[in-house]
Amino acid sequence: MNTVLCKDCKHSNHSIWDNLSVFPKLYECRHPSNFIPGVKSLITGKVTKGTYESCATARVSRGICGPQGNLWTPRKSKHLFLLLKRV
């Protein structure tokens, strides 16, 4: 079976600043099931912004995407055949 890469997924996103930094690129998985809602501070009453887990965390977690890339969808049409092979 062909391995799907997070960088080719429609839901992955990374910042332009990641290209300029010394650290490796960290892709975020922007799939709706991967969203972590913000929490309200009991002291100040402010609500923090919600975040998304990284693609690496989503691939390790069996509940979100898993090692097989269950939620993977192609970003470009050239990867469409890879999706059809997986079905």
C-alpha positions as CSV (number, residue, x, y, z in Angstrom):
1,M,0.0,0.0,0.0
2,N,1.3,3.5,-0.8
3,T,2.1,5.8,2.0
4,V,0.3,9.1,2.1
5,L,2.1,12.2,3.2
6,C,0.7,14.9,5.4
7,K,2.2,17.6,3.1
8,D,0.0,16.3,0.3
9,C,-3.2,16.5,2.4
10,K,-5.8,19.1,1.9
11,H,-6.1,19.6,5.6
12,S,-2.4,20.3,6.4
13,N,-1.2,23.8,6.8
14,H,2.1,25.4,7.7
15,S,3.2,29.0,8.2
16,I,5.6,30.8,5.9
17,W,7.6,31.6,9.0
18,D,8.3,27.9,9.4
19,N,10.3,28.0,6.1
20,L,12.5,30.8,7.5
21,S,13.1,29.3,10.9
22,V,15.9,27.0,12.0
23,F,13.5,24.4,13.3
24,P,11.8,21.8,11.0
25,K,8.5,22.5,9.4
26,L,5.5,21.7,11.6
27,Y,2.4,21.1,9.7
28,E,-1.0,21.6,11.4
29,C,-3.8,19.3,10.7
30,R,-6.8,21.6,10.0
31,H,-9.4,18.8,9.9
32,P,-12.5,19.7,11.9
33,S,-12.2,16.6,14.1
34,N,-8.7,17.7,15.1
35,F,-9.8,21.1,16.6
36,I,-9.2,21.8,20.3
37,P,-11.6,24.5,21.5
38,G,-10.4,27.3,23.6
39,V,-10.8,27.3,27.4
40,K,-12.2,30.0,29.6
41,S,-9.8,31.2,32.3
42,L,-11.5,31.1,35.7
43,I,-9.4,34.0,37.0
44,T,-9.6,36.6,34.2
45,G,-12.7,35.3,32.4
46,K,-11.0,35.5,29.0
47,V,-11.3,32.7,26.5
48,T,-8.2,31.4,24.8
49,K,-8.1,30.7,21.1
50,G,-8.7,27.2,19.9
51,T,-5.8,25.4,18.3
52,Y,-5.2,22.4,16.0
53,E,-2.9,19.5,16.7
54,S,0.2,19.0,14.5
55,C,0.0,16.5,11.7
56,A,2.6,14.4,13.6
57,T,0.3,14.1,16.6
58,A,-2.7,13.3,14.4
59,R,-0.8,10.5,12.7
60,V,0.4,9.0,15.9
61,S,-3.0,9.2,17.6
62,R,-5.2,6.3,16.5
63,G,-8.4,8.3,17.2
64,I,-7.7,11.2,14.8
65,C,-5.9,10.1,11.6
66,G,-3.8,7.2,12.6
67,P,-0.7,5.8,10.9
68,Q,-2.6,4.9,7.8
69,G,-3.9,8.5,7.2
70,N,-7.6,7.7,7.5
71,L,-8.7,11.4,7.1
72,W,-6.2,12.1,4.2
73,T,-7.7,13.8,1.2
74,P,-5.6,15.0,-1.8
75,R,-4.5,18.6,-2.0
76,K,-3.9,18.5,-5.7
77,S,-5.6,16.5,-8.5
78,K,-2.3,14.7,-9.3
79,H,-2.8,12.7,-6.0
80,L,-6.3,11.7,-6.8
81,F,-5.3,8.3,-8.0
82,L,-3.5,7.6,-4.8
83,L,-6.8,8.2,-3.0
84,L,-8.6,5.9,-5.4
85,K,-6.0,3.1,-4.7
86,R,-6.7,3.4,-1.0
87,V,-10.5,2.9,-1.3
